[in-house]
């Protein structure tokens, strides 16, 4: 479909389907500074992405090992119906296939947290990414999506119904995974219950959904679907189509590990605030998305984090006799630090780290409140 002239001049729109080359605006340097290895190896392969089966009686132990070593893992046995995952992927594909004029009705303008456009993180960089995205809050799903379908109608109702069903399943799954994380930290059943009773982490966790479309690319060696970054919140579920593209960064030696696209599996990424909450025992993972020449790729990120007013600091139960490594920070405060880190090349986590002397004086404030 030809792009209307007024849209071709809109800085928020790029017609990927019509592109026969990667323009300089979308060409990223340094994409091949480190080798890329396959993460689908068998057990024992140091580059095999960990797999956690929630049905396994030792799932908490597996979660802990993966969160400490990788900051990410493939999750199976999660109980979310496979037919629902298929319907979610089909709905996302249909949404991004809408004409440009319809998608642009919901374009995310500067300062907006929801809507259609480039990934929110793209505002920190001069280069553009080879992808389109749509961000919305499940709590305001129907009002957010009226931007895209202002007259409502069948497509709107169907899309909302599928996403609402997915949200219900994922929110329940998030509570179960959070409990596994806490057990993996070494908390007893009574301690897990006490943490939930006092701090209500599961009860107050908020969710955000970000849909991604990575179109086929005429020169994937020059383009990038999503810049390398860590997630800012607690943890993220990533649902990806059966087209690999998500890569995790590993040290010793430095390399990118391609996460295999396993039918029915979800990727779980640990976020920065969870690294703070666990006092660094679980660490966030540096990851990116690449594109390819032959196939489009679709993914969905389901992000979990605290309410905006809540200060996150290391759990007492996670300290295990060690000093606190990070100061208390709200999610909005941390995003401000993160913005500064992006513009200066610094590490946001290091910017909220505290010294050993400070930690000795702050032990009474190490709570999620």
Phi, psi and omega in degrees: 000126178299146178275127176305146185303320184291333178282327181295340179263354181284125182295346181270356185233137173226128183275090182297324183296327183273350185289129177254354177207169176265112180289164181300332179297336183246008182265122184254129175280160173074016181290339187241030178289338181230148179293159177245130180237158182277130181262016184261017182294169180283170178303139184099338175286122183297342179260004178285120179298130183300145177242128178245125176257116184293346178276348182286133178297342178256026183299321182297320178297318179294321177299314181299315180297317181293320181291327179283319187271319186251323190079012182196159175195162172272132182250123175236172181064027185277344176087355176285125186303136181295326180293328176293316178300321178294320180291324177297313181297319179295320179295319179295315179301318179295323180295314181288344177278356178298153176302149182304321183298329179281318179296324183292344175298334184252019185301140180274114180273164179308131181094343178280143177263341182235158178128186185265147174148199177292160177305142181308327182293342184296339182294344181272357188232152181278336179270153180261153181261153182273069183193161169238153181218163173217123182247136174208160176266125177303332180293334181237032190305309187292322178287322178299317186279352173292340174298323182277320179239076185298336180264010183058238180090182187298313183299319178297311182296319180295313181299313180298318181297318180295315182291326177293319177296317179297317180300317180299316180294317185288325180293322176293320178296322180300319179297318180294319181291322177302318178298320177297319178301315182293319176296322179296334176287349180104007180285140174283171177302321179293321179292320177300314180297321181293317178300316180293323181292319184277318190250344172053044182298310181296318184296327186256356181303137178254155183238145172227141178245132176234120179264140182231140171234121179249099184290161171305145186234132181293337180214078186295346179286345181254344188249163181221133180284320180208126184298151178298134183194171167251154175282149187270336189274212180282293175206161186231135167266132177242119173261121181234146176293173185280042175234107182300150180186337178281132180231139179252141181269133180232147178258163171073059000276164179296131181196161173258132179250121180282124179284125180294148177270096184262124181306129177082349182273154171242151173266139174244124176251132172282137181257172184299317182293333176285328174298319177294313183300324182265011179057034176086359179292324170252136185241149177290160186242133176280123184214163179211170176235129178254167182242170178221171187277332190267330191224147166287159176224141179237141172215163177224127174257126178248103190263132177245136178199180182278164171299158187299329186274351188278132175271128181255129177215167181304134174295140175305320183292341181270349185289323177050043177082001179260155178289157176294138182263344186224150175275162178291140182206141173277164179298312178300321178297318181294323178297326175295318176297319182296320178299316178296321180296319179299319184282340182251350182081013181272178176258123180297321180296322177293331181288340177252007176288152178238155181283166179299321180295318178298319182299321181298332182268349188249015186296339180281351185251011187274073182220165171258110189230000000 
